[in-house]
C-alpha cells in the first residue's frame, strides 16, 4: 500500500474517495484544513462528524492541520461572490497547507475529497492540486470521484452523518440559500400552473 495524504472537506465527501483509493492500493491519512468553514460551530460539527466516521467506521487517521482564518480573509474573501476567483483562491490555500503537511510528515502522494462533489469547480481544483503538488515534490492523485457522489450521499445518510447544505464559507452559504429559494419558488409556480390547467 502507498501512503497518501487526503485533504478532506467533510465526512460525507470522504466515504467514496477513501474506499476507491484503498481499492487502488493507497492507504489514506486524512488531512483536515478548512479555514473557509464558517461559523466556528459549523467547522466543529463537520470535523466531529469526520473524526467519528474515521475512527469508528473507516479506521483512517485524521491529521488536523493549520486553519489560518486571517489568511483566508486576506486571500479569499475579497473575491466575494466572484465564485471562480473565490474558489480557486480557497482551493489554493487549503491544498497548499495540505502539501506542507504531506512534506512534513513524509508523504509522497496527495489527493483531495473535493473531487467528489458535483458542486465544486472540478477543473480548477484539479489544476490547483497538480500545480501545488508539483511545486512541493509530491505526486498528485487526481481522480474524478463525482460519479460516486450519489452512493456517498446514500451511505452517509444511512450512517446518520451530519450533511451540510453549503460548501463552507459565508458566500457559499448565501449562494446556496438563494438557490434553495429559487428552487422553492419554481416548485410553487409549477404547482400553481398545474392547478390552473385542471
Contact map, one row per residue, 1 for C-alpha under 8 A:
111000000000000000000000111000000000000000000000000000000000000000000000000000000000000000000000000000000000000000000000000000000000000000000000000000000000000000000000000000000000000000000000000000
111100000000000000000000111000000000000000000000000000000000000000000000000000000000000000000000000000000000000000000000000000000000000000000000000000000000000000000000000000000000000000000000000000
111110000000000000000000011110000000000000000000000000000000000000000000000000000000000000000000000000000011100000000000000000000000000000000000000000000000000000000000000000000000000000000000000000
011111000000000000000000011110000000000000000000000000000000000000000000000000000000000000000000000000000011111000000000000000000000000000000000000000000000000000000000000000000000000000000000000000
001111100000000000000000000111100000000000000000000000000000000000000000000000000000000000000000010001000010111000000000000000000000000000000000000000000000000000000000000000000000000000000000000000
000111110000000000000000000111100000000000000000000000000000000000000000000000000000000000000000000000000000011110000000000000000000000000000000000000000000000000000000000000000000000000000000000000
000011111000000000000000000001111000000000000000000000000000000000000000000000000000000000000010010000000000011110000000000000000000000000000000000000000000000000000000000000000000000000000000000000
000001111110110000000000000001111000000000000000000000000000000000000000000000000000000000000000000000000000000111000000000000000000000000000000000000000000000000000000000000000000000000000000000000
000000111110110000000000000000011100000000000000000000000000000000000000000000000000000000000000000000000000000011000000000000000000000000000000000000000000000000000000000000000000000000000000000000
000000011111110000000000000000000000000000000110110000000000000000000000000000000000000000000000000000000000000000000000000000000000000000000000000000000000000000000000000000000000000000000000000000
000000011111111000000000000000000000000000000110111011000000000000000000000000000000000000000000000000000000000000000000000000000000000000000000000000000000000010000000000000000000000000000000000000
000000000111111000000000000000000000000000000000010000000000000000000000000000000000000000000000000000000000000000000000000000000000000000000000000000011001000011100000000000000000000000000000000000
000000011111111110000000000000000000000000000000000000000000000000000000000000000000000000000000000000000000000011011000000000000000000000000000000010010000000000000000000000000000000000000000000000
000000011111111111000000000000000000000000000000000000000000000000000000000000000000000000000000000000000000000010000000000000000000000000000000000000000000000000000000000000000000000000000000000000
000000000011111111100000000000000000000000000000000000000000000000000000000000000000000000000000000000000000000000000000000000000000000000000000000000010001000000000000000000000000000000000000000000
000000000000111111110000000000000000000000000000000000000000000000000000000000000000000000000000000000000000000000010000000000000000000000000000100110110000000000000000000000000000000000000000000000
000000000000111111111000000000000000000000000000000000000000000000000000000000000000000000000000000000000000000010010000000000000000000000000000100000000000000000000000000000000000000000000000000000
000000000000011111111100000100000000000000000000000000000000000000000000000000000000000000000000000000000000000000000000000000000000000000000000000000000000000000000000000000000000000000000000000000
000000000000001111111110000000000000000000000000000000000000000000000000000000000000000000000000000000000000000000000000000000000000000000000000000000000000000000000000000000000000000000000000000000
000000000000000111111111000000000000000000000000000000000000000000000000000000000000000000000000000000000000000000000000000000000000000000000000000000000000000000000000000000000000000000000000000000
000000000000000011111111111100000000000000000000000000000000000000000000000000000000000000000000000000000000000000000000000000000000000000000000000000000000000000000000000000000000000000000000000000
000000000000000001111111111100000000000000000000000000000000000000000000000000000000000000000000000000000000000000000000000000000000000000000000000000000000000000000000000000000000000000000000000000
000000000000000000111111110000000000000000000000000000000000000000000000000000000000000000000000000000000000000000000000000000000000000000000000000000000000000000000000000000000000000000000000000000
000000000000000000011111110000000000000000000000000000000000000000000000000000000000000000000000000000000000000000000000000000000000000000000000000000000000000000000000000000000000000000000000000000
110000000000000000001111111000000000000000000000000000000000000000000000000000000000000000000000000000000000000000000000000000000000000000000000000000000000000000000000000000000000000000000000000000
111100000000000000001111111100000000000000000000000000000000000000000000000000000000000000000000000000000000000000000000000000000000000000000000000000000000000000000000000000000000000000000000000000
111100000000000000001100111110000000000000000000000000000000000000000000000000000000000000000000000000000000000000000000000000000000000000000000000000000000000000000000000000000000000000000000000000
001111000000000001001100011111000000000000000000000000000001100000000000000000000000000000000000000000000000000000000000000000000000000000000000000000000000000000000000000000000000000000000000000000
001111000000000000000000001111100000000000000000000000000001111000000000000000000000000000000000000000000000000000000000000000000000000000000000000000000000000000000000000000000000000000000000000000
000011110000000000000000000111110000000000000000000000000001111000000000000000000000000000000000000000000000000000000000000000000000000000000000000000000000000000000000000000000000000000000000000000
000011110000000000000000000011111000000000000000000000000000011110000000000000000000000000000000010000000000000000000000000000000000000000000000000000000000000000000000000000000000000000000000000000
000000111000000000000000000001111100000000000010000000000000011110000000000000000000000000000000000000000000000000000000000000000000000000000000000000000000000000000000000000000000000000000000000000
000000111000000000000000000000111110000000000000000000000000000111100000000000000000000000000100110000000000000000000000000000000000000000000000000000000000000000000000000000000000000000000000000000
000000001000000000000000000000011111100000100000000000000000000000100000000000000000000000000100000000000000000000000000000000000000000000000000000000000000000000000000000000000000000000000000000000
000000000000000000000000000000001111110000000000000000000000000000111001000000000000000000000100000000000000000000000000000000000000000000000000000000000000000000000000000000000000000000000000000000
000000000000000000000000000000000111110000000000000000000000000000001001000000000000000001000000000000000000000000000000000000000000000000000000000000000000000000000001100000000000000000000000000000
000000000000000000000000000000000111111101100000000000000000000000000000000000000000000000000000000000000000000000000000000000000000000000000000000000000000000000000011110000000000000000000000000000
000000000000000000000000000000000011111111100000000000000000000000000000000000000000000000000000000000000000000000000000000000000000000000000000000000000000000000000001110000000000000000000000000000
000000000000000000000000000000000000111111100000000000000000000000000000000000000000000000000000000000000000000000000000000000000000000000000000000000000000000000000000000000000000000000000000000000
000000000000000000000000000000000000111111110000000000000000000000000000000000000000000000000000000000000000000000000000000000000000000000000000000000000000000000000000000000000000000000000000000000
000000000000000000000000000000000000011111111000000000000000000000000000000000000000000000000000000000000000000000000000000000000000000000000000000000000000000000000000000000000000000000000000000000
000000000000000000000000000000000000111111111100000000000000000000000000000000000000000000000000000000000000000000000000000000000000000000000000000000000000000000000000000000000000000000000000000000
000000000000000000000000000000000100111111111110000000000000000000000000000000000000000000000000000000000000000000000000000000000000000000000000000000000000000000000000000000000000000000000000000000
000000000000000000000000000000000000000111111111000000000000000000000000000000000000000000000000000000000000000000000000000000000000000000000000000000000000000000000000000000000000000000000000000000
000000000000000000000000000000000000000011111111100000000000000000000000000000000000000000000000000000000000000000000000000000000000000000000000000000000000000001000000000000000000000000000000000000
000000000110000000000000000000000000000001111111110000000000000000000000000000000000000000000000000000000000000000000000000000000000000000000000000000000000000001000000000000000000000000000000000000
000000000110000000000000000000010000000000111111111000000000000000000000000000000000000000000000000000000000000000000000000000000000000000000000000000000000000000000000000000000000000000000000000000
000000000000000000000000000000000000000000011111111100000000000000000000000000000000000000000000000000000000000000000000000000000000000000000000000000000000000000000000000000000000000000000000000000
000000000110000000000000000000000000000000001111111110000000000000000000000000000000000000000000000000000000000000000000000000000000000000000000000000000000000011000000000000000000000000000000000000
000000000111000000000000000000000000000000000111111111000000000000000000000000000000000000000000000000000000000000000000000000000000000000000000000000000000000000000000000000000000000000000000000000
000000000010000000000000000000000000000000000011111111100000010000000000000000000000000000000000000000000000000000000000000000000000000000000000000000000000000000000000000000000000000000000000000000
000000000000000000000000000000000000000000000001111111111000000000000000000000000000000000000000000000000000000000000000000000000000000000000000000000000000000000000000000000000000000000000000000000
000000000010000000000000000000000000000000000000111111111110000000000000000000000000000000000000000000000000000000000000000000000000000000000000000000000000000000000000000000000000000000000000000000
000000000010000000000000000000000000000000000000011111111111110000000000000000000000000000000000000000000000000000000000000000000000000000000000000000000000000000000000000000000000000000000000000000
000000000000000000000000000000000000000000000000001111111111100000000000000000000000000000000000000000000000000000000000000000000000000000000000000000000000000000000000000000000000000000000000000000
000000000000000000000000000000000000000000000000000111111110000000000000000000000000000000000000000000000000000000000000000000000000000000000000000000000000000000000000000000000000000000000000000000
000000000000000000000000000000000000000000000000000111111110000000000000000000000000000000000000000000000000000000000000000000000000000000000000000000000000000000000000000000000000000000000000000000
000000000000000000000000000000000000000000000000000011111111000000000000000000000000000000000000000000000000000000000000000000000000000000000000000000000000000000000000000000000000000000000000000000
000000000000000000000000000000000000000000000000000011111111100000000000000000000000000000000000000000000000000000000000000000000000000000000000000000000000000000000000000000000000000000000000000000
000000000000000000000000000111000000000000000000000001100111110000000000000000000000000000000000000000000000000000000000000000000000000000000000000000000000000000000000000000000000000000000000000000
000000000000000000000000000111000000000000000000000001100011111000000000000000000000000000000000000000000000000000000000000000000000000000000000000000000000000000000000000000000000000000000000000000
000000000000000000000000000011110000000000000000001001000001111100000000000000000000000000000000000000000000000000000000000000000000000000000000000000000000000000000000000000000000000000000000000000
000000000000000000000000000011110000000000000000000000000000111110000000000000000000000000000000000000000000000000000000000000000000000000000000000000000000000000000000000000000000000000000000000000
000000000000000000000000000000111000000000000000000000000000011111000000000000000000000000000000000000000000000000000000000000000000000000000000000000000000000000000000000000000000000000000000000000
000000000000000000000000000000111000000000000000000000000000001111100000000000000000000000000000110010000000000000000000000000000000000000000000000000000000000000000000000000000000000000000000000000
000000000000000000000000000000001000000000000000000000000000000111110000000000000000000000000000100000000000000000000000000000000000000000000000000000000000000000000000000000000000000000000000000000
000000000000000000000000000000001110000000000000000000000000000011111000000000000000000000000000000000000000000000000000000000000000000000000000000000000000000000000000000000000000000000000000000000
000000000000000000000000000000000010000000000000000000000000000001111111000000000000000000000000000000000000000000000000000000000000000000000000000000000000000000000000000000000000000000000000000000
000000000000000000000000000000000011000000000000000000000000000000111111100000000000000000000000000000000000000000000000000000000000000000000000000000000000000000000000000000000000000000000000000000
000000000000000000000000000000000000000000000000000000000000000000011111110000000000000000000000000000000000000000000000000000000000000000000000000000000000000000000000000000000000000000000000000000
000000000000000000000000000000000000000000000000000000000000000000011111111100000000000000000000000000000000000000000000000000000000000000000000000000000000000000000000000000000000000000000000000000
000000000000000000000000000000000011000000000000000000000000000000011111111110000000000001001000000000000000000000000000000000000000000000000000000000000000000000000000000000000000000000000000000000
000000000000000000000000000000000000000000000000000000000000000000001111111111000000000000000000000000000000000000000000000000000000000000000000000000000000000000000000000000000000000000000000000000
000000000000000000000000000000000000000000000000000000000000000000000111111111000000000000000000000000000000000000000000000000000000000000000000000000000000000000000000000000000000000000000000000000
000000000000000000000000000000000000000000000000000000000000000000000011111111000000000011000000000000000000000000000000000000000000000000000000000000000000000000000000000000000000000000000000000000
000000000000000000000000000000000000000000000000000000000000000000000011111111110000011011000000000000000000000000000000000000000000000000000000000000000000000000000000000000000000000000000000000000
000000000000000000000000000000000000000000000000000000000000000000000001111111110000010000000000000000000000000000000000000000000000000000000000000000000000000000000000000000000000000000000000000000
000000000000000000000000000000000000000000000000000000000000000000000000111111110000010000000000000000000000000000000000000000000000000000000000000000000000000000000000000000000000000000000000000000
000000000000000000000000000000000000000000000000000000000000000000000000000111111110110000000000000000000000000000000000000000000000000000000000000000000000000000000000000000000000000000000000000000
000000000000000000000000000000000000000000000000000000000000000000000000000111111110010000000000000000000000000000000000000000000000000000000000000000000000000000000000001000000000000000000000000000
000000000000000000000000000000000000000000000000000000000000000000000000000000111110010000000000000000000000000000000000000000000000000000000000000000000000000000000000001000000000000000000000000000
000000000000000000000000000000000000000000000000000000000000000000000000000000111111110000000000000000000000000000000000000000000000000000000000000000000000000000000000000000000000000000000000000000
000000000000000000000000000000000000000000000000000000000000000000000000000000111111111000000000000000000000000000000000000000000000000000000000000000000000000000000000000000000000000000000000000000
000000000000000000000000000000000000000000000000000000000000000000000000000000000111111100000000000000000000000000000000100000000000000000000000000000000000000000000000000000000000000000000000000000
000000000000000000000000000000000000000000000000000000000000000000000000000000100111111110000000000000000000000000000000000000000000000000000000000000000000000000000000000000000000000000000000000000
000000000000000000000000000000000000000000000000000000000000000000000000000111111111111111000000000000000000000000000000000000000000000000000000000000000000000000000000000000000000000000000000000000
000000000000000000000000000000000000000000000000000000000000000000000000000100000011111111100000000000000000000000000000100000000000000000000000000000000000000000000000000000000000000000000000000000
000000000000000000000000000000000000000000000000000000000000000000000000000000000001111111110000000000000000000000000000000110010000000000000000000000000000000000000000000000000000000000000000000000
000000000000000000000000000000000000000000000000000000000000000000000000001100000000111111111000000000000000000000000000000000000000000000000000000000000000000000000000000000000000000000000000000000
000000000000000000000000000000000001000000000000000000000000000000000001001100000000011111111100000000000000000000000000000000000000000000000000000000000000000000000000000000000000000000000000000000
000000000000000000000000000000000000000000000000000000000000000000000000000000000000001111111110000000000000000000000000000010010000000000000000000000000000000000000000000000000000000000000000000000
000000000000000000000000000000000000000000000000000000000000000000000000000000000000000111111111000000000000000000000000000000011001000000000000000000000000000000000000000000000000000000000000000000
000000000000000000000000000000000000000000000000000000000000000000000001000000000000000011111111100000000000000000000000000000000000000000000000000000000000000000000000000000000000000000000000000000
000000000000000000000000000000001110000000000000000000000000000000000000000000000000000001111111110000000000000000000000000000000000000000000000000000000000000000000000000000000000000000000000000000
000000100000000000000000000000000000000000000000000000000000000000000000000000000000000000111111111000000000000000000000000000011001000000000000000000000000000000000000000000000000000000000000000000
000000000000000000000000000000000000000000000000000000000000000000000000000000000000000000011111111100000000000000000000000000000001000000000000000000000000000000000000000000000000000000000000000000
000000000000000000000000000000001000000000000000000000000000000011000000000000000000000000001111111110000000000000000000000000000000000000000000000000000000000000000000000000000000000000000000000000
000010100000000000000000000000101000000000000000000000000000000010000000000000000000000000000111111111000000000000000000000000000000000000000000000000000000000000000000000000000000000000000000000000
000000000000000000000000000000000000000000000000000000000000000000000000000000000000000000000011111111100000010000000000000000000001100101000000000000000000000000000000000000000000000000000000000000
000000000000000000000000000000000000000000000000000000000000000000000000000000000000000000000001111111110000000000000000000000000000000100000000000000000000000000000000000000000000000000000000000000
000000000000000000000000000000000000000000000000000000000000000010000000000000000000000000000000111111111000000000000000000000000000000000000000000000000000000000000000000000000000000000000000000000
000010000000000000000000000000000000000000000000000000000000000000000000000000000000000000000000011111111111110000000000000000000000000000000000000000000000000000000000000000000000000000000000000000
000000000000000000000000000000000000000000000000000000000000000000000000000000000000000000000000001111111111000000000000000000000000000101000000000000000000000000000000000000000000000000000000000000
000000000000000000000000000000000000000000000000000000000000000000000000000000000000000000000000000111111110000000000000000000000000000000000000000000000000000000000000000000000000000000000000000000
000000000000000000000000000000000000000000000000000000000000000000000000000000000000000000000000000011111110000000000000000000000000000000000000000000000000000000000000000000000000000000000000000000
000000000000000000000000000000000000000000000000000000000000000000000000000000000000000000000000000001111111000000000000000000000000000000000000000000000000000000000000000000000000000000000000000000
001110000000000000000000000000000000000000000000000000000000000000000000000000000000000000000000000001111111110000000000000000000000000001000000000000000000000000000000000000000000000000000000000000
001100000000000000000000000000000000000000000000000000000000000000000000000000000000000000000000000001100111110000000000000000000000000011100000000000000000000000000000000000000000000000000000000000
001110000000000000000000000000000000000000000000000000000000000000000000000000000000000000000000000001000011111000000000000000000000000001111000000000000000000000000000000000000000000000000000000000
000111100000000000000000000000000000000000000000000000000000000000000000000000000000000000000000001001000011111100000000000000000000100001111000000000000000000000000000000000000000000000000000000000
000111100000000000000000000000000000000000000000000000000000000000000000000000000000000000000000000000000000111110000000000000001000000000011100000000000000000000000000000000000000000000000000000000
000001110000000000000000000000000000000000000000000000000000000000000000000000000000000000000000000000000000011111100000000000000000000000000100000000000000000000000000000000000000000000000000000000
000001111000110010000000000000000000000000000000000000000000000000000000000000000000000000000000000000000000001111111000000000000000000000000000000000000000000000000000000000000000000000000000000000
000000011000100000000000000000000000000000000000000000000000000000000000000000000000000000000000000000000000000111111001010010000000000000000000000000000000000000000000000000000000000000000000000000
000000000000000000000000000000000000000000000000000000000000000000000000000000000000000000000000000000000000000111111101010011000000000000000111110000000000000000000000000000000000000000000000000000
000000000000100110000000000000000000000000000000000000000000000000000000000000000000000000000000000000000000000011111100000000000000000000000001111110000000000000000000000000000000000000000000000000
000000000000100000000000000000000000000000000000000000000000000000000000000000000000000000000000000000000000000011111111000000000000000000000000110010000000000000000000000000000000000000000000000000
000000000000000000000000000000000000000000000000000000000000000000000000000000000000000000000000000000000000000000111111110000000000000000000000010010000000000000000000000000000000000000000000000000
000000000000000000000000000000000000000000000000000000000000000000000000000000000000000000000000000000000000000000001111100000000000000000000000000000000000000000000000000000000000000000000000000000
000000000000000000000000000000000000000000000000000000000000000000000000000000000000000000000000000000000000000001101111110010000000000000000000000000000000000000000000000000000000000000000000000000
000000000000000000000000000000000000000000000000000000000000000000000000000000000001001000000000000000000000000000000111111110000000000000000000000000000000000000000000000000000000000000000000000000
000000000000000000000000000000000000000000000000000000000000000000000000000000000000000000000000000000000000000001100101111111000000000000000000000000000000000000000000000000000000000000000000000000
000000000000000000000000000000000000000000000000000000000000000000000000000000000000000000000000000000000000000000000000111111100000000000000000000000000000000000000000000000000000000000000000000000
000000000000000000000000000000000000000000000000000000000000000000000000000000000000000100000000000000000000000000000000111111110000000000000000000000000000000000000000000000000000000000000000000000
000000000000000000000000000000000000000000000000000000000000000000000000000000000000000100100000000000000000000001100001111111111000000000000000000000000000000000000000000000000000000000000000000000
000000000000000000000000000000000000000000000000000000000000000000000000000000000000000000000000000000000000000000100000011111111100000000000100000000000000000000000000000000000000000000000000000000
000000000000000000000000000000000000000000000000000000000000000000000000000000000000000000000000000000000000000000000000001111111110000000000000000000000000000000000000000000000000000000000000000000
000000000000000000000000000000000000000000000000000000000000000000000000000000000000000100110010000000000000000000000000000111111111000000000000000000000000000000000000000000000000000000000000000000
000000000000000000000000000000000000000000000000000000000000000000000000000000000000000000010010000000000000001000000000000011111111100000010100000000000000000000000000000000000000000000000000000000
000000000000000000000000000000000000000000000000000000000000000000000000000000000000000000000000000000000000000000000000000001111111110000010100000000000000000000000000000000000000000000000000000000
000000000000000000000000000000000000000000000000000000000000000000000000000000000000000000000000000000000000000000000000000000111111111000000000000000000000000000000000000000000000000000000000000000
000000000000000000000000000000000000000000000000000000000000000000000000000000000000000000010011001000000000000000000000000000011111111100000000000000000000000000000000000000000000000000000000000000
000000000000000000000000000000000000000000000000000000000000000000000000000000000000000000000000001000000000010000000000000000001111111111110000000000000000000000000000000000000000000000000000000000
000000000000000000000000000000000000000000000000000000000000000000000000000000000000000000000000000000000000000000000000000000000111111111110000000000000000000000000000000000000000000000000000000000
000000000000000000000000000000000000000000000000000000000000000000000000000000000000000000000000000000000000000000000000000000000011111111000000000000000000000000000000000000000000000000000000000000
000000000000000000000000000000000000000000000000000000000000000000000000000000000000000000000000001100100000000000000000000000000001111111000000000000000000000000000000000000000000000000000000000000
000000000000000000000000000000000000000000000000000000000000000000000000000000000000000000000000000000000001000000000000000000000000111111100000000000000000000000000000000000000000000000000000000000
000000000000000000000000000000000000000000000000000000000000000000000000000000000000000000000000001000100011110000000000000000000000111111110000000000000000000000000000000000000000000000000000000000
000000000000000000000000000000000000000000000000000000000000000000000000000000000000000000000000000000000001110000000000000000000000110011111000000000000000000000000000000000000000000000000000000000
000000000000000000000000000000000000000000000000000000000000000000000000000000000000000000000000000000000000111000000000000000001100110001111100000000000000000000000000000000000000000000000000000000
000000000000000000000000000000000000000000000000000000000000000000000000000000000000000000000000000000000000111000000000000000000000000000111110000000000000000000000000000000000000000000000000000000
000000000000000000000000000000000000000000000000000000000000000000000000000000000000000000000000000000000000001100100000000001001100000000011111000000000000000000000000000000000000000000000000000000
000000000000000000000000000000000000000000000000000000000000000000000000000000000000000000000000000000000000000000100000000000000000000000001111100000000000000000000000000000000000000000000000000000
000000000000000000000000000000000000000000000000000000000000000000000000000000000000000000000000000000000000000000110000000000000000000000000111111000000000000000000000000000000000000000000000000000
000000000000000110000000000000000000000000000000000000000000000000000000000000000000000000000000000000000000000000111000000000000000000000000011111110000000000000000000000000000000000000000000000000
000000000000000000000000000000000000000000000000000000000000000000000000000000000000000000000000000000000000000000111100000000000000000000000001111110000000000000000000000000000000000000000000000000
000000000000000000000000000000000000000000000000000000000000000000000000000000000000000000000000000000000000000000010000000000000000000000000001111111000000000000000000000000000000000000000000000000
000000000000000100000000000000000000000000000000000000000000000000000000000000000000000000000000000000000000000000010000000000000000000000000000111111110000000000000000000000000000000000000000000000
000000000000100100000000000000000000000000000000000000000000000000000000000000000000000000000000000000000000000000011100000000000000000000000000111111111000000000000000000000000000000000000000000000
000000000000000000000000000000000000000000000000000000000000000000000000000000000000000000000000000000000000000000000000000000000000000000000000001111111100000000000000000000000000000000000000000000
000000000000000100000000000000000000000000000000000000000000000000000000000000000000000000000000000000000000000000000000000000000000000000000000000111111110000000000000000000000000000000000000000000
000000000001101100000000000000000000000000000000000000000000000000000000000000000000000000000000000000000000000000000000000000000000000000000000000111111111000000000000000000000000000000000000000000
000000000001000000000000000000000000000000000000000000000000000000000000000000000000000000000000000000000000000000000000000000000000000000000000000011111111100000000000000000000000000000000000000000
000000000000000000000000000000000000000000000000000000000000000000000000000000000000000000000000000000000000000000000000000000000000000000000000000001111111110000000000000000000000000000000000000000
000000000000000000000000000000000000000000000000000000000000000000000000000000000000000000000000000000000000000000000000000000000000000000000000000000111111111000000000000000000000000000000000000000
000000000001001000000000000000000000000000000000000000000000000000000000000000000000000000000000000000000000000000000000000000000000000000000000000000011111111110100000000000000000000000000000000000
000000000000000000000000000000000000000000000000000000000000000000000000000000000000000000000000000000000000000000000000000000000000000000000000000000001111111110100000000000000000000000000000000000
000000000000000000000000000000000000000000000000000000000000000000000000000000000000000000000000000000000000000000000000000000000000000000000000000000000111111110000000000000000000000000000000000000
000000000000000000000000000000000000000000000000000000000000000000000000000000000000000000000000000000000000000000000000000000000000000000000000000000000011111110000000000000000000000000000000000000
000000000000000000000000000000000000000000000000000000000000000000000000000000000000000000000000000000000000000000000000000000000000000000000000000000000001111111000000000000000000000000000000000000
000000000011000000000000000000000000000000000000100000000000000000000000000000000000000000000000000000000000000000000000000000000000000000000000000000000001111111100000000000000000000000000000000000
000000000001000000000000000000000000000000001100100000000000000000000000000000000000000000000000000000000000000000000000000000000000000000000000000000000000000111110000000000000000000000000000000000
000000000001000000000000000000000000000000000000000000000000000000000000000000000000000000000000000000000000000000000000000000000000000000000000000000000001100011111000000000000000000000000000000000
000000000000000000000000000000000000000000000000000000000000000000000000000000000000000000000000000000000000000000000000000000000000000000000000000000000000000001111110000000000000000000000000000000
000000000000000000000000000000000000000000000000000000000000000000000000000000000000000000000000000000000000000000000000000000000000000000000000000000000000000000111110000010010000000000000000000000
000000000000000000000000000000000000000000000000000000000000000000000000000000000000000000000000000000000000000000000000000000000000000000000000000000000000000000011111100110010000000000000000000000
000000000000000000000000000000000000100000000000000000000000000000000000000000000000000000000000000000000000000000000000000000000000000000000000000000000000000000011111100110000000000000000000000000
000000000000000000000000000000000001110000000000000000000000000000000000000000000000000000000000000000000000000000000000000000000000000000000000000000000000000000000111110110000000000000000000000000
000000000000000000000000000000000001110000000000000000000000000000000000000000000000000000000000000000000000000000000000000000000000000000000000000000000000000000000111111110000000000000000000000000
000000000000000000000000000000000000110000000000000000000000000000000000000000000000000000000000000000000000000000000000000000000000000000000000000000000000000000000001111111000000000000000000000000
000000000000000000000000000000000000000000000000000000000000000000000000000000011000000000000000000000000000000000000000000000000000000000000000000000000000000000000000111111100000000000000000000000
000000000000000000000000000000000000000000000000000000000000000000000000000000000000000000000000000000000000000000000000000000000000000000000000000000000000000000000111111111110000000000000000000000
000000000000000000000000000000000000000000000000000000000000000000000000000000000000000000000000000000000000000000000000000000000000000000000000000000000000000000001111111111111000000000000000000000
000000000000000000000000000000000000000000000000000000000000000000000000000000000000000000000000000000000000000000000000000000000000000000000000000000000000000000000000011111111100000000000000000000
000000000000000000000000000000000000000000000000000000000000000000000000000000000000000000000000000000000000000000000000000000000000000000000000000000000000000000000000001111111110000000000000000000
000000000000000000000000000000000000000000000000000000000000000000000000000000000000000000000000000000000000000000000000000000000000000000000000000000000000000000001100000111111111000000000000000000
000000000000000000000000000000000000000000000000000000000000000000000000000000000000000000000000000000000000000000000000000000000000000000000000000000000000000000000000000011111111100000000000000000
000000000000000000000000000000000000000000000000000000000000000000000000000000000000000000000000000000000000000000000000000000000000000000000000000000000000000000000000000001111111110000000000000000
000000000000000000000000000000000000000000000000000000000000000000000000000000000000000000000000000000000000000000000000000000000000000000000000000000000000000000000000000000111111111000000000000000
000000000000000000000000000000000000000000000000000000000000000000000000000000000000000000000000000000000000000000000000000000000000000000000000000000000000000000000000000000011111111100000000000000
000000000000000000000000000000000000000000000000000000000000000000000000000000000000000000000000000000000000000000000000000000000000000000000000000000000000000000000000000000001111111110000000000000
000000000000000000000000000000000000000000000000000000000000000000000000000000000000000000000000000000000000000000000000000000000000000000000000000000000000000000000000000000000111111111000000000000
000000000000000000000000000000000000000000000000000000000000000000000000000000000000000000000000000000000000000000000000000000000000000000000000000000000000000000000000000000000011111111100000000000
000000000000000000000000000000000000000000000000000000000000000000000000000000000000000000000000000000000000000000000000000000000000000000000000000000000000000000000000000000000001111111110000000000
000000000000000000000000000000000000000000000000000000000000000000000000000000000000000000000000000000000000000000000000000000000000000000000000000000000000000000000000000000000000111111111000000000
000000000000000000000000000000000000000000000000000000000000000000000000000000000000000000000000000000000000000000000000000000000000000000000000000000000000000000000000000000000000011111111100000000
000000000000000000000000000000000000000000000000000000000000000000000000000000000000000000000000000000000000000000000000000000000000000000000000000000000000000000000000000000000000001111111110000000
000000000000000000000000000000000000000000000000000000000000000000000000000000000000000000000000000000000000000000000000000000000000000000000000000000000000000000000000000000000000000111111111000000
000000000000000000000000000000000000000000000000000000000000000000000000000000000000000000000000000000000000000000000000000000000000000000000000000000000000000000000000000000000000000011111111100000
000000000000000000000000000000000000000000000000000000000000000000000000000000000000000000000000000000000000000000000000000000000000000000000000000000000000000000000000000000000000000001111111110000
000000000000000000000000000000000000000000000000000000000000000000000000000000000000000000000000000000000000000000000000000000000000000000000000000000000000000000000000000000000000000000111111111000
000000000000000000000000000000000000000000000000000000000000000000000000000000000000000000000000000000000000000000000000000000000000000000000000000000000000000000000000000000000000000000011111111100
000000000000000000000000000000000000000000000000000000000000000000000000000000000000000000000000000000000000000000000000000000000000000000000000000000000000000000000000000000000000000000001111111110
000000000000000000000000000000000000000000000000000000000000000000000000000000000000000000000000000000000000000000000000000000000000000000000000000000000000000000000000000000000000000000000111111111
000000000000000000000000000000000000000000000000000000000000000000000000000000000000000000000000000000000000000000000000000000000000000000000000000000000000000000000000000000000000000000000011111111
000000000000000000000000000000000000000000000000000000000000000000000000000000000000000000000000000000000000000000000000000000000000000000000000000000000000000000000000000000000000000000000001111111
000000000000000000000000000000000000000000000000000000000000000000000000000000000000000000000000000000000000000000000000000000000000000000000000000000000000000000000000000000000000000000000000111111
000000000000000000000000000000000000000000000000000000000000000000000000000000000000000000000000000000000000000000000000000000000000000000000000000000000000000000000000000000000000000000000000011111
